[in-house]
Amino acid sequence: MNKIYNFSAGPSMLPKDVMIKAKKEFLNWKNLGSSVIEISHRSIEFIKMTEIIEKNFRKLLYIPRNYEILFLHGGARGQFSAVPMNLLKNCNEEVDYINTGYWSISAANEAMKYSKTNIIDVKRVKNKKEYILKMSNWNINNFSKYVHYCPNETIEGIAIFEEPKFYNKIIVGDFSSTILSRKINIKNYDLIYAGSQKNIGPAGITILIIKKKLLFNKNKYTPSILDYSINYKNKSMFNTPSTFSWYMSGLVFEWILKNGGIKKMEKNNFIKSKLLYNVIDNSNLYINNIHIKNRSNVNITFKLKYNSLNEKFLEESKKAGFLYLKGHSFFGGMRASVYNAMPFIGVKKLAKFMINFENIFG
């Protein structure tokens, strides 16, 4: 069988070394004679593991001590509701949601149930290229309680690399596809949440990084399972956690630390994405309409000049060992996600395949 390369946007591929270690430990974790998925989350061994995982996560992102880390349920969509319910006192408070694509507008639509939501469109088009306004040009409301944005839209493949510096504002970020892929200054944010299924581990865990002072600013209607203060007091174990996802996330953190940390991951992702963008930019078949300054380094989206070739491209790419290149139904086209675990060789082979496909069919 030819080598398979999984370009899924999530759940995405995991590092090979991590998968091998998990396989080795699966039936007998820590010499307990049991798997990590069947022991109590209240056991000494499991609790010790979670403490090490948090320590490594703090180390990777240089998270200050005035921030807490929670491992939660419900995915990023759960946080679309949890954020306003935990940060607002009532539905009459105003909030700003920056609209850059599918996921940011999805979060805004959910927030409308719990707040007066100002949707601020910051995406523009110039010379047929989409770009995002500088943050200094965002029309932030003076009375808004917080500002929410998504720095990387996985569906459209558009990203914001500038970091926020809005004074007297609570800054909230959906970092599901950004976390661990590049350096960020945690101090520029008050709350960050991220679904696990891209650069963290298997689906099932959502990580929250939050300033301690925000933990207890909730309204009385917040469901307990979404209540940050309750989850904090119970050390993310108010309800039985997704133990396997938590364990696997820890293995991924160890792998990143052993392989150069976030700085190395960022460099690798830039090089990998550049390989594919070079093919696209030198092509008469492939089209990417995102301005170079806002192109995602982890989700490379492109369309074919002739829609009639879409199915042929997917058919031939699958034969060649490249999986899940079909774009999201909302956006169409193709999408190659090159998260941390994607090796250089997989990207190089895809680039070569794209060139050969254009020579034959384009």
Secondary structure, DSSP 4 states (H G I P E B T S, - for coil): -PPPEE--SSS----HHHHHHHHHHTTSGGGSSS-TTSS-TTSHHHHHHHHHHHHHHHHHHT--TTEEEEEESSHHHHHHHHHHHHH-SSTT-EEEEEE-SHHHHHHHHHHTTTSEEEEEE-EEEETTEEEE--GGGS---TT-SEEEE-SEETTTTEE--S----TT-EEEEE-TTTTTTS---GGG-SEEEEESTTTTSSTT-EEEEEEGGGTT---TT--GGG-HHHHHHTTT-SS---HHHHHHHHHHHHHHHHTTHHHHHHHHHHHHHHHHHHHHHT-SSEE--B-GGGB-SSEEEEEESSGGGHHHHHHHHHHTTEE--BPPTTT-SEEEE--TTS-HHHHHHHHHHHHHHHHHH-
